[in-house]
Amino acid sequence: MDPILEVKNLSIRYHGAPEPAVRNVSFTLGRERLGIVGESGSGKSTVGRAIMRLIDSAEITADTMRFEDVDLLNASERQMLKVRGKRMSMILQDPKFSLNPIQRCGHQIAEAYRTHVRCSKAEARAKAVKMLEQVHIRDPERVYDLYPHEVSGGMGQRVMIAMMLLTSPDLVIADEPTSALDVTVRLQVLRILDGLVKDKGIGLVMISHDLNLVRAFCDRVLIMYAGRLVETLDARDLNNAQHPYTRGLLAAQPRIGGSRAPLPVLNRQDSWLTPQAQGDAL
């Protein structure tokens, strides 16, 4: 089966920056759950935004960056407007900055749906309310008419998730989609995303700092350090990671019932800037 997304040697350099923010990242995505993990600033979200063509302030180069039948490198903005939001969606991390503060939550969901699907306002409202219910928002009719500042952070995040999933896209890039949710709602949202992968055969890219979440939820994991891809492995094999950076991230996680000693700090090495470098992590 052909991959949904194919990326080969992707590099991203922001205008005026001396070094690329992302350098020579390559991976493919099938109808699976792919995790991308790493520290803040490692380039995870930048890769996701580049795939969506949401970065205007950077030069994006690659040998290949293809989504199904769309050449993402050479597609015009008119073509991307037909693809972005309908066939591929990105769940952004912080609803405070992603939702329009002067429009009601439900109106924003319905507007996103009507942009890509020909229907009446009443039909779009019904779809939006049903999707709000599916992301476990109580009294979705009431929440539909609330402004973003009138909902909690977790509820705002679920509004964003509802907006991005309403068009049943083939590719979803989820940037920390559960960071503002409590444990119970987090599991419910993950079940929704998991159902889309299994039942509808979509491809899911999960960008996260949470190694435990990625290990339990994803099929494969990409580890990024300083804009480079340093290791790729099956999620179930994450504890057997070989790269010192990955081992260092795992060792720095607090564990219930574990030692109360200070957590170890990464002993960074210049050799990590070379793909697949080996060495001592701590």
C-alpha positions as CSV (number, residue, x, y, z in Angstrom):
1,M,0.0,0.0,0.0
2,D,1.3,3.4,-0.9
3,P,2.1,5.8,2.0
4,I,-0.2,8.6,2.8
5,L,2.7,11.0,3.4
6,E,6.3,10.8,2.1
7,V,9.0,13.2,3.3
8,K,12.6,12.9,2.2
9,N,15.4,15.2,3.3
10,L,13.2,18.0,4.6
11,S,15.1,21.1,5.7
12,I,13.7,24.3,7.0
13,R,15.6,27.6,7.5
14,Y,13.9,30.6,8.9
15,H,14.7,33.9,7.1
16,G,17.8,35.5,8.7
17,A,18.7,32.4,10.7
18,P,22.3,31.2,10.5
19,E,21.4,27.5,10.7
20,P,18.4,25.5,9.6
21,A,15.8,24.8,12.2
22,V,15.2,21.4,10.7
23,R,17.8,19.5,8.7
24,N,17.4,16.5,6.4
25,V,14.4,14.8,8.1
26,S,13.0,11.8,6.2
27,F,10.1,9.5,7.0
28,T,6.9,7.9,5.6
29,L,3.5,7.6,7.1
30,G,1.0,4.9,6.3
31,R,-2.4,4.3,7.8
32,E,-0.9,4.3,11.3
33,R,-0.1,6.3,14.4
34,L,3.4,8.0,14.1
35,G,4.8,9.8,17.2
36,I,7.4,12.6,17.0
37,V,9.1,13.3,20.3
38,G,11.9,15.5,21.5
39,E,12.7,18.5,23.6
40,S,11.1,22.0,23.1
41,G,12.9,23.5,20.1
42,S,13.9,20.2,18.6
43,G,11.8,21.0,15.4
44,K,8.8,18.7,16.0
45,S,6.1,21.3,15.5
46,T,8.1,23.0,12.7
47,V,8.0,19.8,10.7
48,G,4.2,19.5,11.2
49,R,3.6,23.1,10.1
50,A,5.9,22.7,7.1
51,I,3.8,19.7,6.0
52,M,0.7,21.9,6.3
53,R,2.5,24.7,4.4
54,L,1.8,27.1,7.3
55,I,5.3,28.6,7.5
56,D,5.7,31.8,5.4
57,S,8.8,33.0,7.2
58,A,11.1,30.1,6.2
59,E,12.6,28.4,3.2
60,I,11.4,24.8,2.9
61,T,13.4,22.4,0.8
62,A,13.1,18.7,0.3
63,D,13.8,15.9,-2.2
64,T,10.2,14.8,-1.7
65,M,7.3,16.1,0.3
66,R,4.1,14.4,-1.0
67,F,0.7,13.8,0.5
68,E,-1.2,11.2,-1.4
69,D,-1.5,12.8,-4.9
70,V,-0.4,16.3,-3.8
71,D,3.2,17.5,-4.3
72,L,3.3,19.7,-1.1
73,L,6.5,21.5,-2.3
74,N,5.1,22.8,-5.5
75,A,1.4,23.0,-4.8
76,S,0.0,26.5,-5.2
77,E,-1.8,28.2,-2.3
78,R,-5.1,27.8,-4.1
79,Q,-4.4,24.0,-4.2
80,M,-3.5,24.0,-0.5
81,L,-6.7,25.8,0.4
82,K,-8.6,22.8,-1.0
83,V,-6.4,20.3,0.8
84,R,-5.7,22.0,4.1
85,G,-8.6,21.6,6.5
86,K,-10.4,19.0,4.4
87,R,-8.0,16.2,3.5
88,M,-5.3,17.1,6.0
89,S,-5.8,18.9,9.3
90,M,-3.6,20.0,12.2
91,I,-4.8,20.1,15.8
92,L,-2.8,23.0,17.3
93,Q,-1.6,23.0,20.9
94,D,-3.0,26.1,22.5
95,P,-6.7,27.0,21.8
96,K,-6.1,30.5,23.3
97,F,-4.1,31.4,20.3
98,S,-5.8,29.2,17.7
99,L,-9.5,30.1,18.2
100,N,-10.8,33.5,17.1
101,P,-11.7,35.4,20.3
102,I,-14.5,37.4,18.8
103,Q,-16.4,34.5,17.2
104,R,-18.5,31.9,19.0
105,C,-16.9,28.4,19.3
106,G,-19.6,26.6,17.3
107,H,-19.6,29.2,14.6
108,Q,-15.9,28.6,14.0
109,I,-16.5,24.9,13.7
110,A,-19.4,25.3,11.3
111,E,-17.5,27.8,9.2
112,A,-14.6,25.5,8.8
113,Y,-17.0,22.7,7.7
114,R,-18.9,25.0,5.2
115,T,-15.5,26.1,3.7
116,H,-15.1,22.6,2.4
117,V,-18.6,21.0,2.3
118,R,-21.5,22.5,0.4
119,C,-24.4,22.6,2.9
120,S,-26.8,25.0,4.7
121,K,-26.0,26.8,7.9
122,A,-28.5,24.6,9.8
123,E,-26.8,21.4,8.5
124,A,-23.3,22.8,9.4
125,R,-24.6,23.6,12.9
126,A,-26.1,20.1,13.4
127,K,-22.8,18.6,12.3
128,A,-20.8,20.9,14.6
129,V,-23.0,20.1,17.6
130,K,-22.8,16.4,17.0
131,M,-19.0,16.6,16.8
132,L,-18.8,18.6,20.0
133,E,-20.8,15.7,21.6
134,Q,-18.3,13.2,20.2
135,V,-15.4,14.9,21.9
136,H,-17.3,14.6,25.2
137,I,-18.4,18.1,25.7
138,R,-21.5,18.3,27.9
139,D,-24.4,20.3,26.7
140,P,-22.9,20.9,23.2
141,E,-25.8,23.2,22.2
142,R,-24.8,25.6,25.0
143,V,-21.1,25.4,24.3
144,Y,-21.8,26.0,20.6
145,D,-22.8,29.6,21.4
146,L,-20.0,30.4,23.9
147,Y,-17.0,32.5,23.1
148,P,-13.5,31.0,23.5
149,H,-12.8,33.0,26.7
150,E,-16.0,31.5,28.2
151,V,-14.7,27.9,28.1
152,S,-11.9,26.2,30.0
153,G,-8.5,25.4,28.4
154,G,-9.4,21.7,28.1
155,M,-12.8,22.5,26.6
156,G,-11.2,24.9,24.1
157,Q,-8.8,22.1,23.1
158,R,-11.7,19.8,22.5
159,V,-13.3,22.5,20.4
160,M,-10.2,22.6,18.3
161,I,-10.2,18.8,17.9
162,A,-13.8,18.8,16.9
163,M,-13.1,21.5,14.2
164,M,-10.2,19.6,12.7
165,L,-11.9,16.2,12.6
166,L,-15.3,17.3,11.3
167,T,-14.3,16.9,7.6
168,S,-12.9,13.4,8.2
169,P,-9.4,14.1,6.8
170,D,-7.0,11.5,5.6
171,L,-4.1,12.9,7.5
172,V,-4.2,14.5,11.0
173,I,-1.2,16.2,12.6
174,A,-1.9,16.5,16.3
175,D,0.5,18.9,18.1
176,E,0.2,18.1,21.8
177,P,-3.6,17.5,21.4
178,T,-4.2,16.4,25.0
179,S,-1.9,18.7,26.9
180,A,-4.7,20.7,28.5
181,L,-7.0,17.8,29.2
182,D,-7.4,15.8,32.4
183,V,-6.6,12.1,32.4
184,T,-10.2,10.9,31.8
185,V,-10.9,13.2,28.9
186,R,-7.4,12.6,27.5
187,L,-8.2,8.9,27.2
188,Q,-11.6,9.6,25.5
189,V,-9.9,11.9,22.9
190,L,-7.2,9.3,22.2
191,R,-9.9,6.7,21.7
192,I,-11.5,9.0,19.1
193,L,-8.2,9.5,17.2
194,D,-7.5,5.8,17.5
195,G,-10.9,5.0,16.0
196,L,-10.2,7.3,13.1
197,V,-7.0,5.4,12.3
198,K,-8.5,1.9,12.7
199,D,-12.0,2.5,11.3
200,K,-11.4,5.1,8.6
201,G,-7.8,4.3,7.8
202,I,-6.3,7.8,8.3
203,G,-2.7,8.6,9.0
204,L,-2.0,10.3,12.3
205,V,1.2,12.2,13.3
206,M,1.3,12.7,17.1
207,I,3.7,15.4,18.2
208,S,4.3,15.2,22.0
209,H,6.7,15.5,24.9
210,D,5.0,12.7,26.7
211,L,7.1,9.6,26.1
212,N,4.6,7.4,28.0
213,L,1.7,8.5,25.9
214,V,3.6,7.9,22.7
215,R,4.8,4.5,23.8
216,A,1.2,3.4,24.7
217,F,-0.6,5.0,21.8
218,C,1.6,5.2,18.7
219,D,2.9,2.5,16.3
220,R,6.2,4.1,15.5
221,V,8.3,6.9,17.0
222,L,10.7,9.4,15.5
223,I,13.1,11.0,17.9
224,M,14.3,14.6,17.1
225,Y,17.2,16.5,18.5
226,A,18.3,20.0,17.4
227,G,16.3,19.8,14.2
228,R,17.7,16.3,13.2
229,L,16.1,12.9,13.3
230,V,18.4,10.8,15.4
231,E,16.4,7.6,15.9
232,T,13.4,5.8,14.5
233,L,11.9,2.7,16.2
234,D,8.7,0.9,17.0
235,A,6.8,2.4,19.9
236,R,6.8,-0.9,21.8
237,D,10.6,-1.0,21.6
238,L,11.1,2.5,23.0
239,N,12.7,1.1,26.2
240,N,15.3,-0.6,24.0
241,A,16.4,2.7,22.3
242,Q,20.0,2.8,21.3
243,H,20.7,6.5,20.8
244,P,22.1,8.3,23.9
245,Y,19.6,11.2,23.5
246,T,16.6,8.9,23.5
247,R,18.0,6.9,26.5
248,G,18.6,10.2,28.3
249,L,15.0,11.4,27.7
250,L,13.7,8.1,29.1
251,A,16.0,8.3,32.2
252,A,14.9,11.9,32.9
253,Q,11.2,10.9,33.4
254,P,9.9,10.8,37.0
255,R,8.3,7.5,38.0
256,I,5.7,6.8,40.7
257,G,7.4,4.8,43.3
258,G,10.8,5.4,41.8
259,S,13.9,7.0,43.3
260,R,13.5,10.4,45.0
261,A,17.0,11.4,43.9
262,P,17.4,14.3,41.5
263,L,16.6,13.3,38.0
264,P,19.7,12.9,35.7
265,V,20.6,15.7,33.3
266,L,21.5,15.0,29.7
267,N,25.2,15.2,29.0
268,R,25.0,16.6,25.5
269,Q,27.6,15.7,22.9
270,D,28.5,17.3,19.6
271,S,28.4,13.8,18.0
272,W,24.6,13.9,18.5
273,L,24.4,16.3,15.6
274,T,25.4,13.4,13.4
275,P,22.5,11.0,12.6
276,Q,22.5,7.7,14.5
277,A,25.4,8.9,16.8
278,Q,26.2,6.7,19.8
279,G,27.7,7.5,23.1
280,D,27.1,8.0,26.8
281,A,23.7,9.7,27.6
282,L,24.2,10.7,31.2
